[in-house]
Amino acid sequence: MGNGIHFRATRAEIDRDALAHNAQLIRENAAGAKVLGVIKADGYGHGVISTANAIAAHVDAFAVAFIDEALQLREAGFSLPIVLLEGCLSAAELPICAHHNLQPVVHEPSQLDAILTSRLVRPLAVWLKVDTGMHRLGWHPQEVARVYRELEACPNVGAITLMSHYANSGDSEHPLTQQQNDLFSAVCAETAVTESLSIANSAALLSSSKDFSTLDGHWVRTGLTLYGVAPRTPDRNITIPLRPVMRLVAPVIALREISAGETVGYGSRWQAKRKSLIATVAIGYADGYPRHCPDGTPVYLNGVEVPLVGTVSMDMITIDVTDLDAVQVGDEVELWGPNLPVDRIAEAAGTISYELLCRVSSRVPRVEI
Ligand SMILES: *Cc1c(COP(=O)(O)O)cnc(C)c1O
């Protein structure tokens, strides 16, 4: 690992063409909106530099969570604007933002004070965040007009984008969604901002009945769909032909036959009902394969789905290949990817695809294909 050589075949293949394809599809679906490519958390685990390379031509700006993630992109030579979704955590970051064209979200009084009292060599573009009901970050709608005016009057501030975030994105029937839309429209009217607005993420963009009536003048902030995963939303008819970007692969490293009644793995969780052929695969929870996966979680091997059997170990899993012909040591198993949507594994593990993607650990090499 340290010298860049990997003997173990376990890897996450990253499909660059799929990234570009997805970014183009998002652009088409976004109508006239600008696209903010969300590549926080190492590009949702795909490798931020590969991701940025593949999508740079198809997005209008990047977004990351905090400044360190943005500086990694600047060091790699990317010049698109970068939005910091959590804003600056200290005033010392502001001159760096001004220098590197990083655009902080302003969601909190200390962030506003820091901007108003700094002396910056050039004005910052900022994103003013409104708390329309998510209650995580942002200004109360009643404070927004005042904060907007203070920012507008400050020589440190250039363009201002108004933004908010859905708590139930893609669920246009949810009462809170309607309330959030109404509050957001009201602050836009109050501040007279008609372009440079941003409320939709992946699910909101793709939900069949759009959460926002028009996206003119908007920025859409898309993460998950870039990586080829359709958001889980109650608005079902998402038909956009996304292509999964990550294919998580690991080899079979052992095979054994066990008798009916024998058990497999820690805690003897799984017991064979018949004479069974068990394959051991070189991936475990230390690689980010979720330990919570129950017996029966699918993996994809030699063209078919076969079930996980037994508790996930740190470095290995065991699968039941009794019904397959000719499995051999060295055969490659797809844990998720084009043949097995990551969402299905997430569902089995009681989590969401976002978590599985960004938790693929650093010992799994990302291999661009
Ligand atoms: C991560 C994030 C997004 C991207 O959401 P997806 O569901 O991955 O499209 C958008 N907006 C904010 C504020 C985020 O933190």
The ligand as a Tripos MOL2 file, in Angstrom:
@<TRIPOS>MOLECULE
LIG
   15    15     1     0     0
SMALL
NO_CHARGES

@<TRIPOS>ATOM
      1 C1        -24.1840   16.8040    0.4400 C.3       1 LIG1
      2 C2        -25.0990   17.9300    0.0980 C.ar      1 LIG1
      3 C3        -25.7780   17.9640   -1.1270 C.ar      1 LIG1
      4 C4        -25.7360   16.8320   -2.1290 C.3       1 LIG1
      5 O1        -26.8210   15.9620   -1.8830 O.3       1 LIG1
      6 P1        -27.1290   14.6840   -2.7840 P.3       1 LIG1
      7 O2        -28.3080   14.0780   -2.1660 O.co2     1 LIG1
      8 O3        -25.9210   13.7870   -2.7040 O.co2     1 LIG1
      9 O4        -27.3510   15.1870   -4.1770 O.co2     1 LIG1
     10 C5        -26.5280   19.0860   -1.4200 C.ar      1 LIG1
     11 N1        -26.6340   20.1150   -0.5350 N.ar      1 LIG1
     12 C6        -26.0150   20.1050    0.6540 C.ar      1 LIG1
     13 C7        -26.1710   21.2580    1.5950 C.3       1 LIG1
     14 C8        -25.2370   19.0050    1.0250 C.ar      1 LIG1
     15 O5        -24.6350   18.9770    2.2290 O.3       1 LIG1
@<TRIPOS>BOND
     1     1     2 1
     2     2     3 ar
     3     2    14 ar
     4     3     4 1
     5     3    10 ar
     6     4     5 1
     7     5     6 1
     8     6     7 2
     9     6     8 1
    10     6     9 1
    11    10    11 ar
    12    11    12 ar
    13    12    13 1
    14    12    14 ar
    15    14    15 1
@<TRIPOS>SUBSTRUCTURE
     1 LIG1         1 GROUP 0 **** ****
